[in-house]
Amino acid sequence: MKKLVCLFALQLVLMSLFSQADLKGYDANLAAKLGADERGMKMYVMVILKTGTYNPASKTERDSLFRGHMSNIKRLVSEGKMVIAGPFEKNDKSYRGIFIMNVPTIAEARKLIETDPTIKSKIFDVELFEWYGSAALPVYLKTHEKIDKKSLSEK
């Protein structure tokens, strides 16, 4: 019985050592700052932009709406509310692009995207989904800023 207790105690000590070794490099402060759960993940809202019902007749109006679209994206990124935005290649589903919103609910995301002139005017329709992804998504943007030659040249 004494041997069994000693083996059990040794197993607990070894498990403790291995679990601490597994956490080496874990940054609890960063995880908390990013809102990460124990898997390093959190909820976002994915927005799929689709071809809408409105097609501006004039190039001037279309260009103006898309300038507003890009300005709105930049604003939401600077506020930390959007972490991914980009167009899709032409496809047979009329999917035009994607946003990943750094908010936990569809209702919150909907309020934010309704500030986009291309969505308000119905150039784009949207579908929104809760999405569980890496809580580290917001920090990739700092790296992107360093490799975005076009935006840097426009400053």
C-alpha positions in Angstrom: 0.0 0.0 0.0 2.9 2.4 0.9 4.4 1.7 -2.5 1.1 2.5 -4.2 0.8 5.8 -2.3 4.4 6.7 -3.3 3.8 5.9 -6.9 0.6 8.0 -6.9 2.5 10.9 -5.3 5.3 10.6 -7.9 2.8 10.5 -10.7 1.2 13.8 -9.4 4.6 15.5 -9.2 5.6 14.4 -12.7 2.2 15.5 -14.1 2.7 18.9 -12.4 6.1 19.3 -13.9 5.0 18.3 -17.4 2.0 20.6 -17.3 4.2 23.5 -16.2 6.7 22.8 -18.9 3.8 22.8 -21.4 2.9 26.4 -20.3 6.4 27.7 -20.9 6.1 30.7 -23.2 2.4 31.2 -22.3 1.7 34.9 -21.8 -1.3 35.2 -19.4 -1.3 39.0 -19.7 -1.4 39.0 -23.5 -4.1 36.3 -23.4 -6.2 38.4 -21.1 -5.6 41.6 -23.2 -6.8 39.8 -26.4 -9.8 38.2 -24.7 -8.5 34.6 -25.2 -10.0 31.6 -23.6 -7.9 28.6 -22.5 -7.4 27.6 -26.1 -6.2 31.0 -27.2 -9.5 31.5 -29.1 -12.5 33.8 -28.9 -15.7 34.7 -30.7 -15.8 37.0 -33.6 -18.5 37.7 -36.3 -17.7 36.8 -39.9 -19.5 39.0 -42.5 -19.9 37.7 -46.0 -20.5 40.5 -48.5 -22.6 39.5 -51.5 -23.7 41.3 -54.6 -26.6 43.4 -53.7 -29.6 44.8 -55.5 -28.2 48.3 -56.3 -25.9 49.0 -59.2 -25.1 52.7 -59.5 -25.6 54.0 -63.0 -22.7 56.5 -62.8 -19.1 55.8 -62.3 -18.8 58.9 -60.1 -21.4 57.6 -57.6 -19.9 54.1 -57.6 -16.4 55.5 -57.0 -17.8 57.7 -54.2 -19.5 54.8 -52.5 -16.4 52.7 -52.7 -14.2 55.5 -51.3 -16.6 55.6 -48.4 -16.4 51.8 -48.1 -12.6 51.9 -47.8 -12.7 54.8 -45.4 -15.2 52.9 -43.2 -13.0 49.8 -43.2 -9.9 51.9 -42.2 -11.9 53.5 -39.4 -13.2 50.2 -38.0 -9.7 48.7 -38.1 -8.3 51.8 -36.3 -11.0 51.3 -33.7 -10.1 47.7 -33.3 -13.5 46.5 -34.4 -12.4 44.9 -37.7 -9.5 42.5 -38.0 -9.8 41.1 -41.5 -11.3 42.6 -44.7 -10.8 41.6 -48.3 -12.4 40.8 -51.6 -13.0 37.4 -53.1 -12.1 36.6 -56.7 -15.1 36.4 -59.1 -17.2 33.3 -58.2 -20.6 31.7 -59.1 -22.1 32.5 -55.6 -22.0 36.3 -55.9 -19.7 36.4 -52.9 -17.8 39.6 -53.0 -15.7 39.8 -49.8 -15.3 39.1 -46.1 -15.0 41.0 -42.9 -14.0 39.5 -39.5 -15.5 41.8 -36.9 -13.8 41.9 -33.5 -17.1 41.8 -31.6 -18.8 38.9 -29.8 -22.3 39.3 -31.2 -24.1 39.5 -34.5 -26.1 42.5 -33.2 -23.0 44.5 -32.4 -21.4 43.6 -35.8 -24.6 44.6 -37.7 -24.6 48.1 -36.1 -21.0 48.6 -37.2 -21.3 47.4 -40.8 -24.5 49.5 -41.3 -22.1 52.5 -41.3 -20.7 51.3 -44.6 -22.1 53.2 -47.6 -21.9 50.2 -49.9 -24.0 48.2 -47.5 -26.4 51.0 -46.8 -27.0 51.6 -50.5 -27.4 47.8 -51.1 -24.4 47.5 -53.5 -23.6 44.7 -51.0 -25.9 42.5 -49.1 -24.5 40.7 -46.1 -24.7 37.4 -44.2 -23.3 37.3 -40.6 -22.1 34.3 -38.6 -20.6 33.9 -35.2 -17.1 32.6 -35.7 -14.6 31.1 -33.2 -11.0 31.9 -34.1 -7.6 32.7 -32.7 -7.7 35.6 -30.3 -4.3 36.7 -31.9 -6.0 37.9 -35.1 -5.9 41.6 -34.0 -2.1 41.6 -33.5 -1.4 40.5 -37.1 -2.5 43.9 -38.3 0.7 45.5 -36.9 2.8 43.3 -39.2 0.5 44.0 -42.1 1.1 47.7 -41.7 4.8 47.1 -42.1 4.4 45.3 -45.5 1.6 47.4 -47.0 3.6 49.6 -49.4 0.6 51.2 -51.0 -1.0 52.5 -47.8 2.4 53.7 -46.6 3.0 55.7 -49.8 -0.5 57.4 -49.4 0.4 58.8 -46.0 
